[in-house]
């Protein structure tokens, strides 16, 4: 950051704080909260104000009525800014707010601001394209995450079977994972402490989403023989998608490690779905009628022939494979929880303080005032 740009950023932040303090308190403005938001989203790319970010989270947890002033202040700041630094810090702050688990936040729906076409004001250097893309991709994920969260909260009872609802949930999670994998640094000049911290938040989110995908796939596969053909066909698409995402995750983490994102080193090994499981599910889809697969092979009073015996054998084998392959991921989570490191970074504050995620922050040395209060 050039000296003139740094001085300009400091002046802008101070002016914003002065105006916030003179504004007075109202139903949609809280000077104290607004000041903390400005400090937490300052123009300084080398300093992350963990303390004021935590103050914002405390306001939201303590009083849901603080959500309106938060939305007003953060939206106003995000819509006015042409600084990628302020935009990234604002998105990290919003990311942390989602994890405060406040019902009013979960009902919010879409994000209250739009950064889908964000462009940094420094267009002369030609070096901001990577930051612009990062902001847009991070925003797109958070916006979709907010929508999915609100749909879950407002979902009405319908005639869909439990399996259909489970598959729908899985597809939404997989869609979120696709968007998460797009949030990554794309230029060498992005190897900065702030981007590394933001990527730590993304890795934590991937950790959470992928673990839920694994758990849901386990439930689906263990009950696949009791579903009808259309549901089995959907389950097959989900499984094929999971195979592709497993490969993409491995590649994503490798690139993150090379870039220096520390949390990427702590992610459990991505367990690939055995090809045999996919082939078995294809067999179910091709063989089954519109009745359930178990009904198709008859009940136990029917004399077994070689074909039905083989089907039962496949069923038991599939359950064994699922247990052996997918529970490994959950065990890795437990191991990581036991070995959790005691160091804390801004990523833990802004990405919901997910307690079971081990976070290491070696690049903290580059910004010694990162956790100074």
C-alpha positions in Angstrom: 0.0 0.0 0.0 1.4 3.4 -1.0 1.9 6.1 1.6 -0.6 8.4 0.0 -3.2 5.7 -0.2 -2.6 4.7 3.4 -3.0 8.3 4.6 -6.1 8.7 2.6 -7.6 5.5 4.0 -6.9 6.7 7.6 -8.6 10.0 7.0 -11.6 8.4 5.4 -12.0 6.1 8.4 -11.6 8.9 11.0 -14.2 11.1 9.1 -16.6 8.2 9.1 -16.2 7.7 12.8 -16.8 11.4 13.4 -20.0 11.4 11.4 -21.2 8.3 13.2 -20.7 9.9 16.6 -22.5 13.0 15.5 -25.5 11.1 14.0 -27.2 10.4 17.3 -29.0 7.2 18.3 -32.2 6.0 16.5 -34.0 2.8 15.7 -31.7 2.2 12.8 -28.5 4.0 14.0 -26.3 3.1 16.9 -23.1 5.3 17.1 -21.2 2.9 19.2 -22.0 -0.1 17.0 -21.3 1.9 13.9 -17.9 3.0 15.2 -16.9 -0.7 15.8 -18.1 -1.6 12.3 -15.9 1.2 10.8 -12.9 0.1 12.8 -13.4 -3.6 12.0 -13.6 -2.7 8.3 -10.8 -0.1 8.1 -8.8 0.6 5.0 -5.5 -0.8 6.5 -4.8 -4.0 4.7 -2.0 -4.9 7.2 -4.1 -4.7 10.4 -7.2 -6.7 11.3 -9.1 -5.3 14.2 -10.2 -8.5 16.0 -11.3 -6.6 19.1 -13.9 -4.5 17.3 -15.1 -7.4 15.3 -15.8 -9.2 18.5 -17.6 -6.2 19.9 -20.0 -6.3 16.9 -20.6 -10.0 17.4 -21.3 -9.3 21.1 -23.9 -6.6 20.2 -25.7 -9.0 18.0 -25.7 -11.9 20.5 -26.8 -9.7 23.4 -29.6 -7.8 21.6 -31.3 -8.9 18.4 -32.6 -5.3 18.0 -29.0 -4.4 17.1 -29.4 -6.2 13.8 -31.2 -3.2 12.2 -28.4 -0.7 13.0 -25.8 -3.3 11.9 -27.5 -3.9 8.6 -27.8 -0.1 8.0 -24.2 0.7 8.9 -22.5 -2.2 7.1 -24.7 -1.9 4.0 -24.0 1.8 3.7 -20.2 1.2 4.1 -20.2 -1.6 1.6 -22.2 0.2 -1.0 -20.0 3.3 -0.8 -16.6 1.7 -0.7 -14.3 1.2 -3.7 -11.6 -0.4 -1.6 -11.1 -4.2 -1.9 -9.7 -4.1 1.7 -12.9 -2.6 3.2 -15.0 -5.0 1.1 -13.1 -8.1 2.2 -13.2 -7.1 5.9 -17.0 -6.3 5.5 -17.6 -9.8 4.1 -15.6 -11.5 6.8 -17.6 -9.5 9.4 -20.9 -10.6 7.8 -19.6 -14.1 7.7 -19.0 -14.0 11.5 -22.5 -12.5 12.1 -24.1 -15.5 10.4 -22.4 -17.8 12.9 -23.7 -15.9 15.9 -26.8 -18.1 15.5 -29.3 -15.3 16.1 -32.8 -16.2 14.7 -33.3 -12.7 13.3 -30.0 -13.1 11.2 -31.1 -16.6 10.0 -34.4 -15.1 8.7 -32.6 -12.3 6.8 -32.6 -13.9 3.4 -30.2 -12.3 0.9 -27.4 -10.0 2.0 -28.5 -6.4 2.6 -25.9 -5.1 0.1 -24.7 -6.0 -3.4 -21.0 -6.5 -4.3 -21.7 -8.7 -7.4 -20.1 -6.1 -9.7 -17.5 -4.7 -7.2 -14.5 -3.0 -8.7 -11.6 -1.5 -6.7 -11.1 2.3 -7.3 -7.4 1.8 -8.1 -7.7 1.1 -11.8 -4.4 2.6 -12.9 -2.1 -0.2 -11.7 -4.0 -3.0 -13.4 -3.2 -5.3 -10.4 -6.6 -5.3 -8.7 -8.4 -7.8 -10.9 -7.6 -10.7 -8.6 -9.0 -8.8 -5.6 -12.1 -7.8 -7.5 -12.8 -11.4 -8.4 -12.2 -12.5 -4.8 -14.7 -10.0 -3.4 -17.4 -10.9 -6.0 -17.0 -14.7 -5.4 -16.9 -14.3 -1.6 -20.1 -12.1 -1.8 -21.8 -14.6 -4.1 -21.2 -17.5 -1.7 -22.4 -15.5 1.4 -25.5 -14.2 -0.4 -26.5 -17.8 -1.4 -25.6 -19.1 2.1 -28.0 -16.5 3.6 -30.7 -17.5 1.2 -30.3 -21.2 2.1 -30.3 -20.4 5.8 -33.6 -18.5 5.5 -35.2 -21.2 3.4 -34.4 -23.8 6.1 -35.9 -21.6 8.7 -39.1 -20.8 6.7 -39.5 -24.3 5.1 -43.2 -25.4 5.4 -44.3 -29.0 5.7 -45.0 -30.6 2.4 -45.9 -34.0 0.9 -42.3 -34.9 0.1 -40.9 -38.0 1.6 -38.1 -37.8 4.2 -35.7 -39.1 1.6 -36.7 -36.5 -1.0 -36.2 -33.8 1.6 -32.8 -35.2 2.5 -31.7 -35.3 -1.1 -32.9 -31.7 -1.6 -30.8 -30.6 1.4 -27.8 -32.5 0.0 -28.1 -30.8 -3.4 -28.2 -27.4 -1.8 -25.1 -28.2 0.3 -23.3 -29.3 -2.8 -24.2 -26.1 -4.5 -22.8 -24.1 -1.6 -19.6 -26.2 -1.8 -19.3 -25.4 -5.5 -19.5 -21.7 -4.7 -17.0 -22.0 -1.9 -14.4 -23.6 -4.2 -14.6 -20.5 -6.4 -13.4 -18.3 -3.6 -9.7 -18.3 -3.9 -6.7 -16.0 -4.7 -6.0 -15.9 -8.4 -2.9 -13.6 -8.5 0.5 -13.7 -6.9 0.1 -10.2 -5.6 -2.7 -11.4 -3.3 -0.4 -13.2 -0.9 -1.2 -10.7 1.9 -2.2 -11.3 5.6 -5.8 -10.1 5.0 -6.4 -12.5 2.1 -4.8 -15.4 4.0 -7.1 -14.7 7.0 -10.1 -14.5 4.7 -9.1 -17.9 3.2 -8.8 -19.3 6.7 -12.5 -18.4 7.1 -13.3 -20.1 3.8 -11.5 -23.3 4.8 -13.4 -23.4 8.0 -16.7 -23.0 6.1 -15.7 -25.8 3.7 -14.8 -28.0 6.7 -18.3 -27.4 8.0 -20.2 -27.9 4.7 -18.3 -30.9 3.6 -18.7 -32.7 6.9 -22.4 -32.2 6.7 -22.4 -33.5 3.1 -20.6 -36.7 4.3 -23.0 -37.2 7.1 -26.1 -36.8 4.8 -24.7 -39.1 2.1 -24.1 -41.8 4.8 -27.8 -41.5 5.8 -29.0 -41.6 2.2 -26.9 -44.6 1.2 -27.8 -46.7 4.3 -31.5 -46.2 3.4 -31.2 -46.4 -0.4 -32.9 -49.8 -0.7 -36.1 -48.5 0.7 -36.6 -45.7 -1.8 -38.4 -45.6 -5.1 -36.7 -45.4 -8.5 -36.9 -41.5 -9.0 -35.3 -41.0 -5.6 -32.7 -43.5 -6.3 -31.9 -41.7 -9.6 -31.5 -38.4 -7.7 -29.3 -40.1 -5.2 -27.1 -41.4 -8.0 -26.7 -37.8 -9.3 -25.8 -36.7 -5.8 -23.2 -39.5 -5.4 -21.6 -38.7 -8.8 -21.5 -35.0 -7.8 -19.8 -36.0 -4.5 -17.2 -37.9 -6.4 -16.4 -34.9 -8.6 -16.3 -32.6 -5.6 -14.0 -34.9 -3.7 -11.4 -34.6 -6.5 -11.9 -30.8 -6.7 -11.5 -30.5 -2.9 -8.1 -32.3 -3.0 -6.9 -30.0 -5.8 -8.3 -26.9 -3.9 -6.5 -27.7 -0.7 -3.2 -28.4 -2.5 -3.3 -25.0 -4.1 -4.2 -23.4 -0.8 -1.3 -25.1 0.9 1.1 -23.8 -1.8 -0.3 -20.3 -1.4 0.3 -20.4 2.4 -3.3 -20.8 3.8 -2.6 -22.5 7.1 -6.0 -24.1 7.8 -5.7 -26.1 4.6 -3.0 -28.2 6.3 -5.4 -29.2 9.0 -8.2 -30.5 6.8 -8.7 -34.3 7.0 -7.9 -36.4 4.0 -10.7 -36.2 1.5 -12.2 -39.7 1.4 -13.1 -40.7 -2.2 -16.3 -42.6 -2.8 -15.4 -46.1 -4.1 -16.4 -46.7 -7.7 -18.2 -49.8 -6.6 -20.8 -47.8 -4.6 -21.7 -45.8 -7.7 -22.0 -48.9 -9.8 -24.2 -50.5 -7.2 -26.5 -47.4 -7.2 -26.6 -47.4 -11.0 -27.8 -51.1 -10.8 -30.6 -50.0 -8.4 -31.7 -47.3 -10.8 -31.7 -49.5 -13.9 -33.3 -52.5 -12.2 -35.9 -51.0 -9.9 -39.5 -50.2 -10.8 -41.5 -47.3 -9.5 -42.0 -49.3 -6.3 -39.2 -49.4 -3.7 -36.2 -51.5 -4.3 -36.9 -53.8 -1.3 -40.5 -54.3 -2.5 -39.2 -55.2 -6.0 -37.2 -58.2 -4.7 -40.1 -59.5 -2.7 -40.5 -60.2 1.0 -38.9 -62.9 3.0 -41.8 -65.4 2.4 -40.8 -65.7 -1.2 -38.3 -68.4 -2.0 -34.9 -66.9 -2.7 -33.3 -67.6 -6.1 -29.7 -66.8 -7.0 -30.6 -63.3 -8.2 -32.3 -62.1 -5.0 -29.6 -63.7 -2.9 -27.0 -61.7 -4.8 -29.1 -58.5 -4.3 -29.2 -59.1 -0.6 -25.5 -59.8 -0.5 -24.9 -56.5 -2.5 -27.0 -54.6 0.0 -25.1 -55.9 3.0 -21.8 -55.3 1.3 -22.8 -51.7 0.4 -23.7 -51.0 4.1 -20.3 -52.3 5.1 -18.4 -50.2 2.6 -20.3 -47.1 3.7 -19.5 -47.7 7.3 -15.9 -48.3 6.6 -15.4 -45.3 4.2 -17.6 -42.5 5.4 -17.4 -42.7 9.2 -13.6 -42.2 8.8 -14.3 -38.5 8.1 -16.3 -38.2 11.4 -13.5 -39.9 13.3 -11.0 -37.4 11.8 -13.1 -34.6 13.1 -13.0 -36.1 16.6 -9.3 -36.5 16.5 -8.8 -32.9 15.4 -11.0 -31.8 18.2 -8.9 -33.6 20.7 -5.7 -32.1 19.3 -7.0 -28.6 18.9 -4.4 -26.0 19.0 -4.8 -23.2 21.6 -3.8 -20.3 19.3 -6.6 -18.1 18.1 -6.9 -16.0 14.9 -9.3 -13.5 13.5 -10.6 -16.4 11.3 -12.1 -18.0 14.4 -13.8 -14.8 15.4 -15.2 -14.0 12.0 -16.0 -17.5 11.0 -18.2 -18.3 13.9 -15.7 -19.5 16.5 -16.2 -23.1 15.3 -14.7 -24.8 18.3 -13.7 -28.1 16.7 -11.6 -26.5 14.0 -7.8 -26.4 14.7 -6.5 -23.0 13.5 -2.8 -22.2 13.0 -1.8 -18.7 12.1 1.9 -18.6 11.3 1.5 -15.5 9.1 0.5 -13.6 12.3 4.2 -12.8 12.7 3.9 -10.5 9.7 1.3 -8.4 11.5 2.5 -8.4 15.2 -0.4 -6.1 16.2 -3.1 -8.5 14.9 -4.3 -9.5 18.3 -3.3 -6.4 20.3 -6.1 -4.9 22.2 
